[in-house]
């Protein structure tokens, strides 16, 4: 049965709340229009309609192929700067006040790009926007631990440039977490935060391994945790949030796989069950352009498809700031501003 829109508050007030975006890949913000623009810059003509059709992914492997193809047009620091500038503008338009943008550094290294120059161009482009941003350097799991360590070392070297965490995405079923223990130990020793994509297409054991073996402080997706009550207890006890990206889970087929079904709908997402259980969660977009979504739609769908109440939605928005990798004093100040704004909108 479809969820109903909660009647206890105007949805537009929710959308006016300050928001944090903790799980978004910069490269996944590449719109079809920008892809066409960059292709033309590099001497290739693409038809907008063909690109938009290719964005209609239905499985995780289809998405990985799309990501690989679309990002192949990010060839120079200026390309990344253009993408970053447009992304910051869109985030600000959705009342996003803080973002931790994931950069696919493993892909940059595969393509023999200069990561330092790319980050410098990205930082300069976003600095002009005024949006508070920090960076997560992401390794590709299926590339193996040696390549992941290359990304980790760069992350440690560029802490002064706003890199605050190391993450690992890609095909979580390709290699066991234990293979990357040394990488994550190095990251922890370097004073970086640790995030892991787990329990998206894999099972709950992938989330448990990310927490117990790799020391993950946040879990990307983690929807398979719904199948393991003891694991959820661990997430609650240690306050390790799941970065929930509902539209992504639909477009990659991850939600259908979790349900053991041919198809799934957002009404089937376990988000309300996690909240009812007390598991900490944040809402995010993952690869918004590729999944044709944004922060506003993500929150709107949580209300209309998952049937979350005003109290639950405001708590999730606040959690975005509470689980951010911000210095304690800055985080406290941000949370106080958030609560003041929520009260002014009659949401608290």
MOVEN-V846415 format. One record per residue. N is the residue number from 1. RES is the residue in one letter. D_FIRST is the distance of its C-alpha to the first C-alpha in Angstrom with 1 decimal. Layout:
[[N | RES | D_FIRST] [N | RES | D_FIRST]]
//
This chain:
[[1 | X | 0.0] [2 | X | 3.8] [3 | X | 6.4] [4 | X | 9.1] [5 | X | 12.7] [6 | X | 14.9] [7 | X | 17.5] [8 | X | 20.2] [9 | X | 21.9] [10 | X | 22.6] [11 | X | 21.1] [12 | X | 24.4] [13 | X | 26.1] [14 | X | 24.1] [15 | X | 25.2] [16 | X | 28.8] [17 | X | 28.9] [18 | X | 31.2] [19 | X | 29.4] [20 | X | 30.6] [21 | X | 29.7] [22 | X | 30.6] [23 | X | 29.2] [24 | X | 30.2] [25 | X | 32.6] [26 | X | 35.2] [27 | X | 35.5] [28 | X | 31.8] [29 | X | 32.3] [30 | X | 34.3] [31 | X | 33.0] [32 | X | 33.9] [33 | X | 36.4] [34 | X | 38.2] [35 | X | 38.2] [36 | X | 40.0] [37 | X | 42.4] [38 | X | 43.3] [39 | X | 43.8] [40 | X | 46.2] [41 | X | 48.0] [42 | X | 48.6] [43 | X | 49.8] [44 | X | 46.8] [45 | X | 45.1] [46 | X | 41.4] [47 | X | 39.3] [48 | X | 36.5] [49 | X | 34.2] [50 | X | 35.0] [51 | X | 34.2] [52 | X | 30.8] [53 | X | 30.0] [54 | X | 31.1] [55 | X | 28.7] [56 | X | 25.7] [57 | X | 25.5] [58 | X | 23.1] [59 | X | 24.7] [60 | X | 26.6] [61 | X | 29.9] [62 | X | 29.3] [63 | X | 28.7] [64 | X | 31.9] [65 | X | 33.9] [66 | X | 32.7] [67 | X | 33.6] [68 | X | 37.0] [69 | X | 37.7] [70 | X | 36.7] [71 | X | 38.5] [72 | X | 41.6] [73 | X | 42.5] [74 | X | 42.9] [75 | X | 46.5] [76 | X | 48.4] [77 | X | 48.0] [78 | X | 47.8] [79 | X | 44.7] [80 | X | 43.0] [81 | X | 44.3] [82 | X | 42.9] [83 | X | 39.4] [84 | X | 39.7] [85 | X | 40.9] [86 | X | 38.0] [87 | X | 35.5] [88 | X | 37.0] [89 | X | 36.9] [90 | X | 33.2] [91 | X | 32.4] [92 | X | 34.6] [93 | X | 32.9] [94 | X | 29.7] [95 | X | 31.5] [96 | X | 31.9] [97 | X | 35.0] [98 | X | 35.3] [99 | X | 34.4] [100 | X | 35.2] [101 | X | 35.5] [102 | X | 35.6] [103 | X | 38.4] [104 | X | 38.5] [105 | X | 42.1] [106 | X | 42.0] [107 | X | 41.6] [108 | X | 44.3] [109 | X | 46.7] [110 | X | 45.9] [111 | X | 46.9] [112 | X | 50.0] [113 | X | 49.1] [114 | X | 50.7] [115 | X | 48.0] [116 | X | 50.3] [117 | X | 50.8] [118 | X | 47.1] [119 | X | 46.2] [120 | X | 49.0] [121 | X | 47.9] [122 | X | 44.2] [123 | X | 45.4] [124 | X | 47.7] [125 | X | 45.1] [126 | X | 42.6] [127 | X | 45.2] [128 | X | 45.9] [129 | X | 42.4] [130 | X | 42.7] [131 | X | 39.4] [132 | X | 39.9] [133 | X | 39.3] [134 | X | 40.0] [135 | X | 39.8] [136 | X | 38.4] [137 | X | 40.3] [138 | X | 38.2] [139 | X | 39.6] [140 | X | 38.2] [141 | X | 37.6] [142 | X | 38.7] [143 | X | 42.0] [144 | X | 43.1] [145 | X | 44.6] [146 | X | 47.8] [147 | X | 46.0] [148 | X | 43.6] [149 | X | 46.8] [150 | X | 48.1] [151 | X | 45.1] [152 | X | 45.4] [153 | X | 49.1] [154 | X | 48.5] [155 | X | 45.9] [156 | X | 48.5] [157 | X | 51.1] [158 | X | 49.1] [159 | X | 47.9] [160 | X | 50.2] [161 | X | 48.3] [162 | X | 45.0] [163 | X | 43.6] [164 | X | 42.0] [165 | X | 40.0] [166 | X | 39.9] [167 | X | 36.7] [168 | X | 36.0] [169 | X | 33.4] [170 | X | 33.4] [171 | X | 32.6] [172 | X | 32.1] [173 | X | 32.7] [174 | X | 36.1] [175 | X | 38.3] [176 | X | 38.0] [177 | X | 37.9] [178 | X | 41.3] [179 | X | 42.9] [180 | X | 42.2] [181 | X | 43.4] [182 | X | 46.6] [183 | X | 45.0] [184 | X | 42.8] [185 | X | 45.8] [186 | X | 47.8] [187 | X | 45.1] [188 | X | 45.0] [189 | X | 48.8] [190 | X | 48.8] [191 | X | 46.8] [192 | X | 43.7] [193 | X | 40.1] [194 | X | 38.1] [195 | X | 34.6] [196 | X | 33.1] [197 | X | 30.2] [198 | X | 28.9] [199 | X | 25.8] [200 | X | 24.4] [201 | X | 25.1] [202 | X | 27.2] [203 | X | 26.4] [204 | X | 26.6] [205 | X | 30.4] [206 | X | 30.7] [207 | X | 29.5] [208 | X | 31.9] [209 | X | 34.7] [210 | X | 34.2] [211 | X | 34.5] [212 | X | 37.2] [213 | X | 39.3] [214 | X | 38.9] [215 | X | 38.4] [216 | X | 35.4] [217 | X | 34.8] [218 | X | 31.5] [219 | X | 29.2] [220 | X | 27.8] [221 | X | 24.2] [222 | X | 24.4] [223 | X | 20.8] [224 | X | 22.2] [225 | X | 23.4] [226 | X | 20.1] [227 | X | 21.7] [228 | X | 24.9] [229 | X | 25.0] [230 | X | 28.7] [231 | X | 28.3] [232 | X | 25.9] [233 | X | 28.6] [234 | X | 31.1] [235 | X | 29.1] [236 | X | 28.7] [237 | X | 32.4] [238 | X | 33.8] [239 | X | 31.4] [240 | X | 30.7] [241 | X | 27.8] [242 | X | 25.3] [243 | X | 25.3] [244 | X | 21.7] [245 | X | 21.3] [246 | X | 17.7] [247 | X | 18.6] [248 | X | 21.5] [249 | X | 19.5] [250 | X | 17.5] [251 | X | 20.8] [252 | X | 22.9] [253 | X | 20.6] [254 | X | 20.8] [255 | X | 17.1] [256 | X | 17.0] [257 | X | 20.1] [258 | X | 18.9] [259 | X | 16.0] [260 | X | 18.6] [261 | X | 16.6] [262 | X | 18.0] [263 | X | 15.4] [264 | X | 12.9] [265 | X | 10.9] [266 | X | 11.3] [267 | X | 7.8] [268 | X | 9.5] [269 | X | 12.6] [270 | X | 14.4] [271 | X | 15.7] [272 | X | 14.1] [273 | X | 15.4] [274 | X | 18.8] [275 | X | 19.1] [276 | X | 18.4] [277 | X | 21.0] [278 | X | 23.4] [279 | X | 23.9] [280 | X | 25.5] [281 | X | 23.7] [282 | X | 24.5] [283 | X | 22.7] [284 | X | 24.5] [285 | X | 24.6] [286 | X | 26.7] [287 | X | 28.1] [288 | X | 26.7] [289 | X | 28.7] [290 | X | 27.9] [291 | X | 24.1] [292 | X | 24.4] [293 | X | 23.2] [294 | X | 24.9] [295 | X | 24.7] [296 | X | 23.5] [297 | X | 20.5] [298 | X | 19.8] [299 | X | 19.7] [300 | X | 17.8] [301 | X | 15.0] [302 | X | 15.0] [303 | X | 14.5] [304 | X | 12.0] [305 | X | 9.9] [306 | X | 10.6] [307 | X | 11.0] [308 | X | 14.6] [309 | X | 17.1] [310 | X | 20.5] [311 | X | 22.3] [312 | X | 20.3] [313 | X | 20.6] [314 | X | 24.3] [315 | X | 24.9] [316 | X | 23.6] [317 | X | 25.8] [318 | X | 28.7] [319 | X | 28.2] [320 | X | 28.9] [321 | X | 32.4] [322 | X | 32.9] [323 | X | 32.4] [324 | X | 34.4] [325 | X | 37.8] [326 | X | 39.8] [327 | X | 43.1] [328 | X | 42.6] [329 | X | 44.3] [330 | X | 42.5] [331 | X | 39.1] [332 | X | 40.0] [333 | X | 41.0] [334 | X | 37.9] [335 | X | 35.7] [336 | X | 37.8] [337 | X | 37.4] [338 | X | 33.7] [339 | X | 33.5] [340 | X | 35.9] [341 | X | 33.9] [342 | X | 30.7] [343 | X | 32.6] [344 | X | 34.1] [345 | X | 30.6] [346 | X | 29.7] [347 | X | 27.1] [348 | X | 29.1]]
//
